[in-house]
Amino acid sequence: MNRHNNIIIGAGASGLISAITQARAGKKVLVLEQNHKIGKKILVSGNGQCNIGNKVIHISRFHSQNPAFVEKVLQGYGFKEIEKFFTSIGLVLIEGKEGKMFPMSLQASTVVALLEYEAHKYGVEILCDCTVTHISKEGKTFSLQTTQGIKRCEQLLIASGSPASPQLGGSNSGYAFATKMGHTLIPRHPALVQLCSDEHWVKEASGVKVASVVTLYANGQTILEKKGDILFTNYGISGLAILDLSREVSTRLATFDYCELSLDLLPTFSKEKLTNLLLNRIQKQSNKPLSLWLQGILHKKLIHIIIAQSKTKVKVEKELNRKEINKLIHSIKNIKLSISDTRGFKSAEIATGGIDTKEIDPQTMESKIVPNLYFAGEILDVDGDRGGFNFHFAWVSGLRVGL
Ligand SMILES: Cc1cc2nc3c(=O)[nH]c(=O)nc-3n(C[C@H](O)[C@H](O)[C@H](O)COP(=O)(O)OP(=O)(O)OC[C@H]3O[C@@H](n4cnc5c(N)ncnc54)[C@H](O)[C@@H]3O)c2cc1C
């Protein structure tokens, strides 16, 4: 049997930063990690480049049922404070698009290597292949059953993340431990995830990537609009604009809302500009098939879909007139796609929901229910936009536990 002052469940972003901060303050820390190696999500993040944070931290980029909690946690912890920590472990950060920050090496593995080195330097003990299966508290002591025996400690940090991406260690276990100890769980849904559609035309467009403006409708009402690339796939739709909308779709599908996307396939052309362009191209005597005529403008795979959706009867160029052009333009700029589901936790980068933050002290991240029990990172009911905001919350909440 092992006894430690501080145990951390999870060697992910929040667990590692907290371990280093606590160890630097002279505490004896043991980190338990179920995976064979530490920081698996960090390693794959940002397509292997690790979008470690964002230069512009604003409360609007975070989502929770308790925004006041997020505001308090982030108070005094903007990007500069996070950069200071990473500088202290030897990592130089550079700025990409939209304030996104990356290690200068553009290699996520360098982030994990430096975190691991720093943790060991300050005497943090990290036990991989060690899954925590049960937690109990006897008096002031937490007793953890693990796949490597029983561990005991006085202070326990649960930094076990969310169920997103189980292949990288995503797990529900932290929620089970927390709820058993009296905490409340706010329902979790997959987010930053691709969307599924049963519409047959989407399969036909599989592989086509276009810049788009996507509008989400729920039960016919406009909810949200996002700009960015979209990619048609054999299951539905992916791409950055879709990931950015997915949080809203996921939570709405869970309450049985009817979700539909409207896609503008030529967002750089206003309706007027596109009308003029198309009208000016019409050659009145031409027998060029409509599908060929549109090839100069749209991706081949999209053309017959657009023609079918527009319900135009026109077959050749010379039959085109303003009315028929309007039908085509409406279809190009407002093609509708009903959404049947998300691709689920397996494909999601993050999960919404988590432990109710009303039960957590935002200064120290300590439970208001169980003394000396702490939470950090994605296990809490806080999630962020794409762009480094999820890591930002994980780093900040982990740092707070170590103070
Ligand atoms: C593919 C992908 C790309 C991403 N890219 C970015 C990005 O570029 N920028 C960004 O800001 N965010 C990104 N994210 C999100 C980001 O990785 C997470 O928000 C962040 O890692 C959460 O940190 P965490 O410490 O809460 O949890 P995690 O990093 O998930 O760490 C939790 C750890 O706990 C371990 N664990 C769980 N249960 C147990 C148990 N019972 N016993 C022992 N160990 C356990 C897990 O194995 C895991 O290692 C990405 C996520 C994914 C999946």
The ligand as a MOL file (V3000), in Angstrom:
LIG
                    3D

  0  0  0     0  0            999 V3000
M  V30 BEGIN CTAB
M  V30 COUNTS 53 58 0 0 0
M  V30 BEGIN ATOM
M  V30 1 C -8.0700 14.9850 -31.5730 0
M  V30 2 C -8.1010 16.1190 -30.5740 0
M  V30 3 C -7.4880 17.3230 -30.9000 0
M  V30 4 C -7.5320 18.4020 -29.9960 0
M  V30 5 N -6.8950 19.5610 -30.3220 0
M  V30 6 C -6.9220 20.6060 -29.4560 0
M  V30 7 C -6.2060 21.8000 -29.7280 0
M  V30 8 O -5.4540 21.8900 -30.7060 0
M  V30 9 N -6.3480 22.8360 -28.8520 0
M  V30 10 C -7.1270 22.7520 -27.7230 0
M  V30 11 O -7.2310 23.7270 -26.9710 0
M  V30 12 N -7.7760 21.5970 -27.4170 0
M  V30 13 C -7.6770 20.5380 -28.2430 0
M  V30 14 N -8.3260 19.3640 -27.9150 0
M  V30 15 C -9.0450 19.2880 -26.6280 0
M  V30 16 C -8.0460 19.0600 -25.5030 0
M  V30 17 O -7.2120 17.9750 -25.8360 0
M  V30 18 C -8.7790 18.7560 -24.1720 0
M  V30 19 O -9.7180 19.7480 -23.9180 0
M  V30 20 C -7.7760 18.6840 -23.0300 0
M  V30 21 O -6.8350 17.6570 -23.2700 0
M  V30 22 C -8.4870 18.4200 -21.6990 0
M  V30 23 O -7.5090 18.2630 -20.7200 0
M  V30 24 P -7.8270 17.4090 -19.4220 0
M  V30 25 O -6.5940 17.4600 -18.5840 0
M  V30 26 O -9.0880 17.8360 -18.7970 0
M  V30 27 O -8.1060 15.9270 -19.9370 0
M  V30 28 P -7.1960 14.9470 -20.8080 0
M  V30 29 O -6.1220 15.6720 -21.4910 0
M  V30 30 O -8.1420 14.1310 -21.5960 0
M  V30 31 O -6.5080 14.0270 -19.6910 0
M  V30 32 C -7.2350 13.1460 -18.8940 0
M  V30 33 C -6.3630 11.9410 -18.6180 0
M  V30 34 O -6.9690 11.1490 -17.5940 0
M  V30 35 C -6.7660 9.7830 -17.8920 0
M  V30 36 N -7.7700 9.0030 -17.1720 0
M  V30 37 C -9.1180 9.0450 -17.3260 0
M  V30 38 N -9.7290 8.2130 -16.4580 0
M  V30 39 C -8.7440 7.6340 -15.7200 0
M  V30 40 C -8.7300 6.6670 -14.6650 0
M  V30 41 N -9.8640 6.1560 -14.1980 0
M  V30 42 N -7.5300 6.2780 -14.1710 0
M  V30 43 C -6.3620 6.7930 -14.6250 0
M  V30 44 N -6.3180 7.7110 -15.6370 0
M  V30 45 C -7.4930 8.1300 -16.1700 0
M  V30 46 C -6.9030 9.7300 -19.3980 0
M  V30 47 O -6.2770 8.5950 -19.9540 0
M  V30 48 C -6.2200 11.0400 -19.8260 0
M  V30 49 O -4.8530 10.8600 -20.1260 0
M  V30 50 C -8.2410 18.2690 -28.7730 0
M  V30 51 C -8.8360 17.0380 -28.4430 0
M  V30 52 C -8.7560 15.9720 -29.3270 0
M  V30 53 C -9.3970 14.6680 -28.9500 0
M  V30 END ATOM
M  V30 BEGIN BOND
M  V30 1 1 1 2
M  V30 2 1 2 3
M  V30 3 2 2 52
M  V30 4 2 3 4
M  V30 5 1 4 5
M  V30 6 1 4 50
M  V30 7 2 5 6
M  V30 8 1 6 7
M  V30 9 1 6 13
M  V30 10 2 7 8
M  V30 11 1 7 9
M  V30 12 1 9 10
M  V30 13 2 10 11
M  V30 14 1 10 12
M  V30 15 2 12 13
M  V30 16 1 13 14
M  V30 17 1 14 15
M  V30 18 1 14 50
M  V30 19 1 15 16
M  V30 20 1 16 17
M  V30 21 1 16 18
M  V30 22 1 18 19
M  V30 23 1 18 20
M  V30 24 1 20 21
M  V30 25 1 20 22
M  V30 26 1 22 23
M  V30 27 1 23 24
M  V30 28 2 24 25
M  V30 29 1 24 26
M  V30 30 1 24 27
M  V30 31 1 27 28
M  V30 32 2 28 29
M  V30 33 1 28 30
M  V30 34 1 28 31
M  V30 35 1 31 32
M  V30 36 1 32 33
M  V30 37 1 33 34
M  V30 38 1 33 48
M  V30 39 1 34 35
M  V30 40 1 35 36
M  V30 41 1 35 46
M  V30 42 1 36 37
M  V30 43 1 36 45
M  V30 44 2 37 38
M  V30 45 1 38 39
M  V30 46 1 39 40
M  V30 47 2 39 45
M  V30 48 1 40 41
M  V30 49 2 40 42
M  V30 50 1 42 43
M  V30 51 2 43 44
M  V30 52 1 44 45
M  V30 53 1 46 47
M  V30 54 1 46 48
M  V30 55 1 48 49
M  V30 56 2 50 51
M  V30 57 1 51 52
M  V30 58 1 52 53
M  V30 END BOND
M  V30 END CTAB
M  END
